[in-house]
């Protein structure tokens, strides 16, 4: 029995690194056995092999200082390498989108709107991060966790070169819209992807179809069961299918109504909230998973036009 549990934990953890998570940046995916898997994978190399920076060991812990330019020039005869660009640690892209996680996509959209140079490190494991979730932004020796905390950090540190609409403080109305999407609509969307019987075969094939046997058979039900449990714990999963769909549609209708006649939520130019709304809209409109929410979103001309404007600016 113990060997069976370890084997199932190993399978579930391997699949977890490639799957969109549940609550806020997917902290819920990794099941037991992950520690053993990471040790073995680090010895073999592969997608788990990249060891975290020493600053990952504990939130808020700075890595050792880099040698100075003068030191490198004096000792090695060459200057030290320049400070690395921003690095976004996130899940693997999927569905032809920047990321199937709205939280990871939100940060990347903001980086593109701000014109900040960055690179992505895909396929990270949430359990290795300080808050055990993704995305995480590495800015030099500093790790910033949580998508909204990342946006605030970028505004405070690099706001001088940003458009005014991007660095403006979040208003009360913007906070309500963002929380509606991130704390309620998200779970309805997860239910409609992971739990809803008509959508499950499509998602399983899209997310696990390339897995080798036996992972292709073992991992999907394990991950699905874990996500179902988290959605139930949040509360959305306790409703019937009809109620979940109705609540998600009501969220979407309200968010679209608050856009009004303006091209963006920040006005004539996109702001930080637009990064969030677009990340959710793109996943609703363009992920190849049929659902009542997807059909409802595609029937909203203002939402479709808004998403198209954002795609022309930053891609999808």
C-alpha positions in Angstrom: 0.0 0.0 0.0 2.8 2.4 0.9 4.6 1.7 -2.4 1.4 2.3 -4.3 0.9 5.6 -2.6 4.4 6.7 -3.4 4.0 5.7 -7.1 0.7 7.6 -7.4 2.3 10.6 -5.8 5.2 10.4 -8.2 2.9 10.2 -11.2 0.7 13.1 -10.0 3.7 15.3 -9.3 5.2 14.7 -12.7 2.0 15.6 -14.4 1.5 18.6 -12.2 4.4 20.6 -13.6 2.7 20.7 -17.0 -0.8 21.5 -15.9 -2.6 24.8 -15.2 -3.2 25.1 -11.5 -6.2 25.9 -9.4 -6.4 28.8 -6.9 -4.2 31.9 -7.5 -1.4 30.8 -9.8 -1.9 27.1 -9.4 -0.6 26.3 -5.9 -3.0 23.4 -5.6 -1.6 21.0 -8.2 1.4 19.3 -6.7 0.4 16.2 -4.8 2.5 14.1 -2.5 5.6 12.5 -3.8 6.9 15.8 -5.3 10.0 16.0 -3.1 11.2 12.5 -4.2 10.4 13.3 -7.8 12.4 16.6 -7.7 15.4 14.9 -6.2 15.5 12.2 -8.9 14.8 14.6 -11.7 17.6 16.9 -10.6 20.0 14.0 -10.8 18.8 13.0 -14.3 18.3 16.5 -15.7 15.3 17.6 -17.7 12.4 20.0 -17.1 12.8 19.7 -13.3 16.6 20.0 -13.3 17.0 23.7 -13.0 17.8 24.4 -9.4 16.3 27.4 -7.8 18.4 30.5 -7.0 19.5 30.5 -3.4 17.0 33.3 -2.7 14.2 30.8 -3.5 14.9 28.9 -0.3 12.9 31.4 1.8 10.7 34.3 0.9 12.4 37.6 1.3 15.9 36.1 1.6 18.4 37.9 -0.7 21.0 35.9 -2.6 24.7 36.6 -2.0 25.9 39.8 -3.7 27.5 39.5 -7.1 31.2 40.4 -7.5 31.6 44.0 -8.6 32.7 45.1 -12.0 36.0 46.4 -10.6 36.6 42.9 -9.0 36.1 41.1 -12.3 38.1 43.6 -14.3 41.0 43.4 -11.8 41.0 39.7 -11.2 39.8 38.3 -14.5 40.6 41.0 -16.9 37.0 41.3 -18.1 34.0 43.2 -16.7 31.3 41.2 -14.9 28.2 40.3 -16.9 25.4 42.9 -16.9 22.6 42.7 -14.4 20.1 40.0 -15.8 16.8 41.1 -17.3 13.5 40.4 -15.6 12.7 36.7 -15.5 9.2 35.4 -15.3 8.8 32.0 -13.8 5.6 30.4 -14.9 3.7 27.4 -16.2 4.2 26.1 -19.8 2.2 27.9 -22.5 -0.8 26.1 -23.9 -3.8 26.5 -26.1 -1.9 28.9 -28.4 -2.0 31.5 -25.6 0.8 33.1 -23.6 -0.3 30.9 -20.7 -3.4 28.8 -19.7 -3.1 30.4 -16.2 -4.7 33.9 -16.3 -2.3 34.9 -13.5 0.8 34.1 -15.5 -0.6 35.7 -18.6 -1.6 38.8 -16.7 2.0 39.5 -15.7 3.4 38.8 -19.2 0.7 41.1 -20.7 1.7 43.9 -18.2 5.4 43.4 -19.0 4.7 43.8 -22.7 2.4 46.9 -22.2 5.2 48.5 -20.1 7.8 47.7 -22.7 10.1 46.1 -20.1 12.7 43.5 -21.3 12.1 40.1 -19.8 12.5 36.4 -20.5 10.2 33.5 -19.5 11.3 30.4 -17.7 8.5 28.0 -18.4 7.6 24.7 -16.6 8.5 25.8 -13.1 7.2 23.8 -10.1 5.1 25.8 -7.7 6.2 23.8 -4.7 9.8 25.1 -5.1 8.6 28.8 -4.9 8.5 30.8 -1.7 4.7 30.9 -1.6 4.3 27.6 -3.5 2.5 29.2 -6.4 3.2 30.8 -9.8 4.0 33.2 -11.3 7.1 34.5 -9.7 9.2 37.4 -11.0 13.0 37.4 -10.5 14.3 40.9 -10.6 18.1 40.6 -10.0 18.4 39.0 -6.5 14.8 39.7 -5.6 11.9 37.2 -6.0 8.4 38.7 -6.1 5.5 36.3 -5.6 1.8 36.7 -6.5 0.7 38.3 -9.7 -0.7 41.5 -8.2 2.4 41.9 -6.0 4.5 41.6 -9.2 2.5 44.4 -10.9 2.9 46.7 -7.9 6.6 46.0 -7.7 7.0 46.8 -11.4 5.0 50.0 -11.0 7.1 51.2 -8.0 10.5 50.2 -9.4 10.1 51.0 -13.1 7.1 53.3 -13.2 9.2 56.3 -14.3 9.4 54.9 -17.8 5.8 53.7 -18.0 2.7 55.4 -19.5 0.6 57.1 -16.9 -2.2 54.7 -17.3 0.0 51.7 -16.4 1.5 53.1 -13.2 -1.7 54.7 -11.8 -2.7 53.3 -8.4 -5.6 50.8 -8.4 -9.0 52.5 -7.8 -11.8 51.0 -5.7 -13.7 50.1 -8.8 -10.7 48.4 -10.4 -10.1 46.3 -7.3 -13.7 45.1 -7.3 -13.4 44.0 -11.0 -10.1 42.3 -10.4 -11.3 40.5 -7.3 -14.5 39.3 -9.1 -12.4 37.7 -11.8 -9.6 36.3 -9.6 -11.7 35.1 -6.7 -14.9 34.0 -8.3 -15.0 33.8 -12.1 -11.7 31.8 -12.0 -13.3 28.9 -10.1 -16.3 28.8 -12.3 -13.9 28.6 -15.3 -11.9 25.9 -13.6 -15.0 23.9 -12.9 -16.1 24.3 -16.6 -12.7 23.1 -17.7 -11.8 20.4 -15.3 -15.1 19.0 -13.8 -17.8 19.6 -16.4 -18.3 16.2 -18.1 -18.7 17.6 -21.7 -15.4 19.6 -21.4 -13.3 17.0 -19.6 -12.4 14.8 -22.6 -11.3 17.8 -24.6 -9.2 19.2 -21.7 -7.7 15.7 -20.9 -6.6 15.3 -24.5 -5.2 18.8 -24.8 -3.3 18.7 -21.5 -2.3 15.0 -21.2 -2.5 13.6 -24.7 1.3 13.8 -25.1 2.1 12.1 -21.8 3.7 8.7 -22.1 1.9 5.7 -20.7 1.1 5.1 -17.9 1.1 8.8 -16.9 -1.5 9.5 -19.6 -3.9 7.3 -17.7 -2.9 7.8 -14.1 -2.3 11.5 -13.8 -5.5 13.1 -15.3 -7.9 11.6 -12.7 -5.6 12.5 -9.8 -5.2 16.1 -10.9 -8.9 16.4 -11.7 -9.8 15.1 -8.3 -7.5 17.6 -6.5 -8.9 20.6 -8.5 -12.4 19.4 -7.9 -11.7 19.3 -4.1 -10.3 22.8 -4.2 -13.2 24.3 -6.1 -15.5 22.6 -3.6 -13.6 24.1 -0.7 -13.8 27.6 -2.3 -17.5 27.2 -2.6 -18.3 27.5 -6.3 -18.1 23.7 -6.7 -21.0 23.2 -4.3 -23.5 24.6 -6.8 -25.2 22.8 -9.7 -23.9 23.1 -13.2 -26.7 25.5 -14.1 -25.9 27.7 -11.1 -22.2 27.8 -11.8 -22.8 28.8 -15.4 -25.3 31.5 -14.4 -22.9 32.9 -11.8 -20.0 33.0 -14.3 -22.2 34.7 -17.0 -23.3 37.3 -14.5 -19.7 38.0 -13.6 -18.8 38.4 -17.2 -21.8 40.6 -18.0 -20.9 43.0 -15.1 -17.3 43.2 -16.1 -18.2 44.0 -19.7 -20.8 46.6 -18.6 -18.2 48.4 -16.6 -16.0 48.8 -19.6 -18.6 51.2 -21.0 -17.9 53.0 -24.3 -14.1 53.3 -23.6 -11.6 51.2 -25.5 -9.8 50.2 -22.3 -10.7 50.0 -18.6 -8.1 52.7 -17.9 -9.5 55.0 -20.6 -7.9 55.7 -24.0 -4.8 53.6 -23.1 -4.6 50.3 -21.3 -3.8 50.1 -17.6 -2.9 47.5 -15.1 -6.5 46.2 -14.8 -6.5 45.6 -18.6 -3.7 43.1 -18.1 -6.0 41.1 -15.8 -9.2 41.4 -17.8 -7.5 40.5 -21.1 -5.8 37.4 -19.5 -9.2 36.1 -18.5 -10.9 37.2 -21.7 -8.3 35.5 -23.9 -8.6 32.2 -22.0 -12.4 32.3 -22.3 -12.5 33.3 -26.0 -9.6 31.4 -27.5 -8.8 28.3 -25.4 -10.1 25.4 -27.5 -12.4 24.0 -24.8 -16.1 24.2 -25.5 -18.2 25.5 -22.6 -21.3 27.6 -22.0 -19.1 30.4 -20.7 -17.0 30.4 -23.9 -20.1 30.6 -26.0 -21.5 33.5 -23.8 -18.2 35.4 -24.1 -18.1 35.0 -27.8 -21.6 36.5 -27.9 -20.4 39.7 -26.3 -19.4 42.0 -29.1 -17.8 44.6 -26.8 -15.7 41.9 -25.1 -14.6 40.4 -28.4 -13.6 43.8 -29.8 -11.8 44.6 -26.5 -9.8 41.4 -26.6 -9.0 42.0 -30.2 -7.6 45.4 -29.4 -5.5 44.0 -26.7 -4.2 41.2 -28.9 -3.1 43.7 -31.5 -1.1 45.5 -28.9 0.5 42.6 -27.0 -0.3 39.3 -28.8 -2.1 36.3 -27.3 
